[in-house]
Amino acid sequence: MNAAQAGWLAAIRAGAPGVALEATPFPAAAGAVQALCESATDALRTDPDAAARLVDAARSLAAAVGDPWSRALATRSEAMLLWASNRYPAALERYEAALADFELCGDELECARTRSNALQTLIYLSRYD
C-alpha cells in the first residue's frame, strides 16, 4: 500500500469530512473496497466507531462499483460489525447475503471464509443444524 492509499484509508477511518470515495487512490475500485473492509476488520475490536465508518464507506463504494464480489466483501464486513455489536440475527442475515454473492462469483475461498465467520453467529443463536 502506498502513502496516498494509506492516507485515504486513515482519513475515512478518522471520519474526516469531505473524503471522496470515488477519488480512491487504488487502481481499481474493487481494490479500494477490499482495503476498506480489511481496515474495518482491523479496527473492529479497538475502535468500533471507526470500523463502522469504514464499513459504511465500503458499502457505498461497493454499491457504486456494482459488482457482486465488492458487494459481498462489504456485506461480510457489515456482518462482522453486527456480530461484534451482539446483533446476531442481523449479522446472520448479512453473512447469508455475502455468501450468496460470493457463490454467484464462484469464489470458493471467500465462501469458505464467510461460512467460517458465520459459525460464531450461529453458535450464539443456538443454531447447530
Salt bridges, closest charged atoms under 4 A:
ASP56 OD1 - ARG59 NH1 3.59
GLU78 OE1 - ARG59 NE 3.66
GLU78 OE1 - ARG94 NE 3.10
ASP101 OD2 - ARG71 NE 2.68
GLU103 OE2 - ARG115 NH2 2.95
GLU110 OE1 - ARG76 NH1 2.74
GLU110 OE2 - ARG113 NH1 2.73
